């Protein structure tokens, strides 16, 4: 057996144009790790997990995005982390090996790996028996003839030769591929044109997307004294852009720091986090948005509105987000505002050979290669709960479900697939026509007896455990231990296929979940989301009420997190009253600082849900006096503040301007210019006209 394994290694070394492959070393831990160590003595490799003197913690995998290595060892005895395995597989160079060290395949699904407590909500690991995802992974290993498998008793495997050479060596001075040349040409075209349009670049990993942006940045900086900004959800991912630009600008750079370049002519390339760009709006000639699929559509739209020349690039099948989901969420906006926007797809691999075996394996495991299932004509839509046993038994159905989730939300990752298949506190509802899934709802069970013993510590902010988002947030916010032990059904995802939206499917799914939650004696349905106006309206339409608004903003979306509840029993109804009173008392006080940059439409909508007292005669008289020019605009700030919670025309941009002025304390002159008024005089006239109509029925 060992001879055949060594023969295979020798054959691989001799094989020109060999494909990357997965080698699974499956057996007792000491034996499996020893085999991997012997291998790395001959084949240099990065080692993730324990078992080597040069081990790297699996949790540090994000730091290696955008880097390359000849071979890589992933020790699953240190824990299974799907997002890490998917991401790290993309760092391995052409012809390299990914070595997966794991327990015997039959035993692996029952292995109590160290990452289990991080994957499961607190209190659920005690009765956990077996990982369905790991069973699926082992089935894929057994079924894929291109995966090499080494056990104490046998070896199977053969080198696989690529049919065509690499399109590019991916060397920093190498000529660009034909696909990359299109990107460079399009960016130069936009740069030289008075009118600009967005460029969208999509590609699977290893196609040279980041290197193309680095080449483009270098070209722009060589011929222009310009400033190019680069942004991404994780700053680690943009390293290749800066490395390729620096290599091509060598000899002309006066500043070469981590993610900051400057040339002798004053051109610069600088990384900015997305929230900094939206908040501070630094002046840029170009903006490159990398891994755009992992940013929410409102953030992308906000960046588009601030910067004239921009390129959005994203990975089609990424470790976070998806190119298809990005297209579904962002494409309608682009088509509406830029009929001539350009979409370029890079298909030629530059880091490995066409038909790469390692990529194909992980695509299958992570359900990234599925085709949408078609329903028979005339089949009705049915709504039902989907069990986790069905998810394992029907991979095509699972892939359909998971890809719908990926398309619907920008932060869906391979780790979410593991939770979908494994977590005991997850319930799944689908709307389907036969095998075609039209909509899906993911529920997570939170609170209850699992938090009973630690409820006091949770309420006092002394303890925070994995999962139980609603229970822990509300108990800590209200300093009320009872709220930690209530049973919540939290909506994690609600997704509807783009061809079935606005047909009532989401409402029907929620009604079914509510019915089952009541039967299970749950206290409330809950939901947590980044506060966008469309989402606030949707959840209010579903009779959910605001329980709290997070003080901190998400760095990717720039939004505050909202938690909303739909009480299902008298205990939750009673608990919601003081929470809403607390929010009402602090909201207006915090708007000038903590909530200074809260979207005005969201702020106004939340303000109007707070049941503020009706405006009294003093307020109405002040506003009436202003409408007939007996008061100046500055003198009615307080009266406006008292009246706004009752303003009828909430979709009016003018009402949002008044909210920004009277609650968030933005400067009137700044607001006047921002909303398109020539000055205070024109703005005052517009407010007088609008107020006159508002006050007609008072």
Helices and strands as residue ranges (DSSP letters): H 2-14, E 21-26, H 29-42, E 46-48, E 55-56, G 58-64, E 72-75, G 76-78, H 82-89, E 97-102, H 105-108, H 116-119, H 132-143, E 148-150, E 155-156, H 178-192, E 199-203, H 209-223, E 227-231, G 235-238, H 239-248, E 253-257, E 260-263, E 268-271, H 274-280, E 286-289, G 292-294, H 297-306, E 310-315, H 323-337, E 342-346, H 357-365, E 382-386, H 388-393, H 395-408, H 414-422, E 426-433, E 436-447, G 448-454, H 455-459, H 469-478, G 481-484, E 487-496, G 498-500, H 505-519, E 524-530, H 533-541, E 545-553, E 560-567, H 570-590, H 600-608, H 617-627, G 633-636, H 637-644, H 653-662, H 668-674, H 680-694, G 695-697
